Amino acid sequence: MKKHAYTESGEINFSKLKERTLLANDRMDKWAEETAWIISKIKEPTIIVATGGSVVVAKYLKEVLERYRIICEVVEPRTINYKENLNSFKNLICISYSGNTNGISNALE
């Protein structure tokens, strides 16, 4: 059986793996700090809109906010316009992994 011959670009990528991992961690730390600051400013009822895999993140955020006694609800974009008590929510958080989900865009309109 013949061993796989790595291309030069593959070798370069592997040699930079540690550097890239550290850079990604730095970016995540900054993102986490910004997110924590935003969450700390939320004091009123909040509705979180998410779809697909982003619902997992939305439900986790709901658990975090409820620890601080903030009323939250997670809804999918297709149901937000039918929510009877929508006006009782003061904050809207939309979560989208891809950043271009049509349903999320529609919820913001």
N, C-alpha and C positions, 0 to 999 in steps of 0.2 A: 504494500500500500504506500502510495506516494504522499509525503508530507505536504501540507498546504504551504505554498510560498507566499509570504506576505509581500505586498507591494510596498514601495517606498512611502506612499501616503499612509498606509496602515501603520508602519513603523513610527512615522512622525506622530500620528495620533496617539499611539500607545506611549510614546515618550513624553507627551504633554498631558497625559491623563491626570497625574497628581495636581499639576498646576490648574487644569480646568476644573477639577473637583473642588479645589480650594476656592477658586473664583466663584463657582456656583454656590458654595456654602456662604460666602460673603454676601452675595446678592440675596440669598434666602434670609439671612439674618436681618438685612436692611428691610426686606419686604415684611418680615415678621414684626419688626419694630413699628413700621408704618401701620400695619394692620392692627396691631395692639392699640396704638394711639387712636385710630379711627373707632375701634370697638369701645374704647373707654369713654368716648364722647356720646355714645348712644344711651339715652335715658328714657325714651318713650317707646310705645308699642311699634314693633317692626315687622314688616312682611318681607319674606325672603323668596325671591323668584329664581327657580332653577329648573333645569331639565336634564334628562339623561344621567350620566355619571356625576354631574355637578350637584345632583340632589343629595349625594352622600356628604359633600362639603357643606351644603346648606343645612342639613340636619345636624351636623356637628356644630356649626355656628349657632344654631338655635339652642342647642344644649348649653353652649358657653354663655350666651346672652341670658338664658333663663336662670343660670346660677347667680346672676346679678339682678334677679327679679324683674327682668325686662320681658314683657309679653311678646311672644314671637309666633309666627306661623309660616310654614313653608308651603308654597303653592307652585304649581306648574304654570307656565305662561298661558296655556289655553284656558285656565280657569280663573285667572285674576280678574277679568272683567265681569265675572258672574258672582264675585264675592259680595255678599250682602253688607257686611260691616267694613268695607274697604276704607271708608273715610275715618274710621277710628284708629287707623294706623298712621303714625306720623313719619315713619322712615321706610324707605324702600331700598332693599339691597338685591341686586341682580348678580347671579353667579353664572359664568359661562366659561368653560375650559377653552373653547376655541376662540371666544371673543366675537364671533359673528353669527350667533344663533338667531334665526329670524324671530322665534318666539320671545326671546329676551328683548330684542329691539321693539317688538310690538308692545310689550309690557311697559316700556318706557314712554310710549307715545300718549 
